Amino acid sequence: MQEEVMTKVETQYDASEIQVLEGLEAVRKRPGMYIGSTSSSGLHHLVYEIVDNAIDEALAGYCTEITVAINEGNTITVTDNGRGIPVDIQAQTGKPALEVVYTVLHAGGKFGGGGYKVSGGLHGVGASVVNALSEWLWVQVHRDGKIHEMRFARGHVTQEMKVVGETDHTGTTVCFKPDPEMFEELQYSYDTLHTRMREEAFLNAGLRITIRDERESSKDLPENKRQDSMCYEGGIREFVTWLNKNKTPIHENVLYFSGGKDESVAEIAMQYNDGYNEMTLSFANNVHTPEGGMHEEGFRRALTTVLNNYGHRVKMLKDEEKVSGEDVREGLACVISVKLPNAQFEGQTKQKLGNSEIRTLVNNIISDKLAAFLEENPAVGRMILDKALMASRAREAAKKARESVRRKTGLESGQMPEKLQDCNERDPALCEIYIVEGDSAGGSAVQGRDSRFQAILSMWGKMLNVEKARADKIYGNDKLSPLIVALGAGIGDEFNVEKLRYHKIIIMADADVDGAHIRTLLLTFFFRYMRPLIERGYVYSAVPPLYKLTRGRTVRVAYSDDERDKISAELRGDNPNVKVDISRFKGLGEMDPHELWETTMNPVKRTLRRITIDDAVAADQIFTVLMGEEVEPRKEWIEKNAQYAVNIDI
Ligand code: TSJ
């Protein structure tokens, strides 16, 4: 025993120890390199890094359940029922494997250039990064009948591994508190974590993932807003069913194809609905690739070829007739998931798969197996081809309509719409456009803004139901065409992001259900007709304050209930009886121009929430519910959101 303590003291300052500390110090110096950012997205990334390790254990075949809890104070607990991280002393380091997992920085994290986590090896990729960025972290491993525990603070060991009890099962539990010194944002969003965990559950068939919100602030929410348990035996097939859940499929079964070559595997699930929009989600090693890449390319190429060949063979297409890629993807819901060694992530945001061998693999799977399926299921084949043919004809008609509308509305005249109050600056990288709902809010925004670089576009009235419209209608729509003209980059297949006039597009809507409605409509529109805007991170939601607190002549605003309570306490100071007046902002229209500038538009003080593809996918779902023809899901949505739904207009 004495021996061991001595060794420990001696090794505290040896070369490997110093390297370890330097490694984690590097993470704290440049956190963005390891988790992308220190804003809300980075905060959530910490959870994904930890959960990924548990999912690897599931991929290795030893773990069937993962639980994620958001605790009071925005700490996170992740538990799995795997084998437990090994705790034996490693020969090279003289330390427990568990300690190495948490203190040694592993190269090849997601933001450092790819990496396939090979199941069965001791990896712990990301665990040390999370540790370095946590004010504190503890871990308990149930293994060999004992509970082993270890504690850390900002990456440093604060409690060596010790046995704290006995156990009759195996598994790992990790609990951590993100370091307020490292993150600008500390509030976890249940919805954000829920969305990602649902995705993981779909991508790992049979794995049960449970998420719970234990925070006091959520205790009044309905049960289904603070706890979800997700397990999908059908994997990505069920993902597609879910994507289509409020739509009308045109064939009964989800088509599913899979195959592999060398170390790589690919699976594709797809089903057509009677709508006009495509929803393809692709993943590489369970990482979402919203910018697409080789797996999507291989799929698209093969789908177009197979359907054209089939059409000619069954004589639904004449010799010279062809359906385009866009035609065959109209109304398609599709999930592509590939797993491969050495994934190369490229593109603007490193979310595009670059490995060309995967294009060939996916192309071959679809070419062989979809073709065979159509031969065996001619009724389905006929239905899909019919739909593509209708799309092709509609597209021809739309092109003609577009040309005539373009002449009429001056879409290409370079003249800006009346509803736009433009800014003086011309460099798009420096320009912002606020899209504001309602007249009075629009007026305040125009007066409050910094007109050098902030433009305002007001929109009001009921927007077009883009769910049921093809591109020709959208061009001619009097609500949407000012927006299209103001942004300057066109829409649909002709969208050109290089022509965009603003690199920040900020949706400013009230924090009520009407605001949510208009935000949903705009997001869905951007998602379907200007997707690169979202992929490049140009779309934001403004975050207006919820409360105004007044004590004498001091006025402060709060953006959340927590902040309201904190500021209220600050204003009271040591004097609990003093009167602090708290009022709720009912809407943007209520703020005067100066207030709006100070709280919501001034770049130095405001908060902007960047819209991600996941937000857009969620918007697409909500939108379908709100605008679709199905009455039941709409009623359900309204009931779920009843506290706000009094004056929603649908
Ligand atoms: F991120 C993390 F490292 F902190 C973490 C790891 C967090 C959580 C919630 C779970 C895990 C984790 C790791 N769960 N299960 C494992 N498994 C192993 O590390 C493991 C177990 C046994 C063996 C073996 O060969 O016996 C090998 C490994 C890699």
Residues whose N, C-alpha, C, O or C-beta is under 5 A from the ligand:
A	BS01	TSJ	E49 I50 N53 A54 E57 V78 T79 D80 G82 R83 G84 I85 P86 G120 G121 L122 H123 G124 A127 T172 V174
